[in-house]
Amino acid sequence: MPTRDLSIVHISDCYAPRTGGIESQVAHLSQAQRNAGAKVSIITATAGPSQPDVTRVTAPIPFGLPIHPRTRHHLVQVLEKRIPDVAHIHMGATSPFAWGALRAIRQLDIPTVVTVHSMWGGISQRGYSAFEGVMIGDGIVWSAVSNQAAMLVRRALNTDVHILPNGIDVDAWSCDPTASKDLRLVSVLRMAPRKRVGALLKILRTVQESAPEISAHVVGDGPLRQRAEGYARKHRLNVVFTGRLDRTGIKEVFSHSDVFVQASVKESFGIAALEARAAGLLVLARSEAGTSSFIEQGVSGFMVNSDRDIFETLIRLAANMSSVASIKAFNRTHPPAYSWDWVTAEATKLYEIARFTRRK
């Protein structure tokens, strides 16, 4: 069945007005599917204003956490009124609402795709593994946003896990970065511990001690921003902190950059790195991250095994700007595949697998 003939319900703990990776991906995928002719609705535990085709199953939980004590009961009532062709559940490392939704969907026997958007650590793996009997069955297809994330889900549930990558508006991120005689670095991230902000600045400090002509921009905000700026002042780093920027602002920074540096190792995918890749920048990231899904080694960027490797790679690139220019030229003329049309088509393939296995 083509996308235009499907009725789809997306189920996610978090959704607008909350902001974050899962929220953004659910919203954009839903819109892309509507554009393709599908009938799409969203069910979430996030409180917020009334929106067309959004059902909010909420409870008065402290701090507005997206949790409901009777998720299965309420979702059965909601879904019985409009049984969709397929349900698409979006999970993070801890997703109590999505977990309750899966139990409701098992009860109603609705074909389902589950997409894991996070890297499941040891606690998550053990927790989900304990309920393997509920989470695995006919008509339930598991997926993750990258090979790295999928490997952890397979380890926990001992089942096949497909890859359903995140998407971006590829054309909207396209730009033509200017040339430079000195290497210019950029990183876009939330300034929080799991993004390894401190490690990134230590790398920049070591790099600039060896090659002071290398400059950097750090785009983003978060709880560690003040500490990061203090560290940069103390060590006199050639780093500009821009704060949070919209796409226009980020593209402006990208247009005057050469290399996107990602120091985090727990990136299940790496949306910011993909946007930089679409903008024509060379991407340098740790191999543990899901970023390796869209970086071809030595062609569109480099995936390395340690912070020391990031430092050494940057020093080599600074000494060979022609190789940087060559990779940037390749990235400008070979945009990544992860457009929303492409992701929508990949999702539809998984929906058909769920519908087929449910009918068997």
Protein Blocks (a to p, Z undefined) as FASTA:
>chain_A
ZZklpccddddfbacfbdcfklmmmmmmmmmmmmnopacddddfbdcdddehiacddddd
ehhiacdfklmlmmmmmmmmoccfbdcddddfbdfklmmmmmmmmmnopacddddfbdcd
fklmmmmmmmmmmmgcehiacddfbfklmmmmmmmnopacddddddddfklmgccddddf
bdcddddddddfklommmmmmmmmmmmmmmmmbccddededjklmmmmmmmmmnopacdd
ebjadfklmmmmmmmcfbdcdfbfkbfnopmlmmmmmnopacdddfkbmklmmpcghklm
ccdfbfklmmmmmmmmmmmmmlmmmmmmmmmmmccfkbfklmmmmmmmmmmmmmmmmmZZ
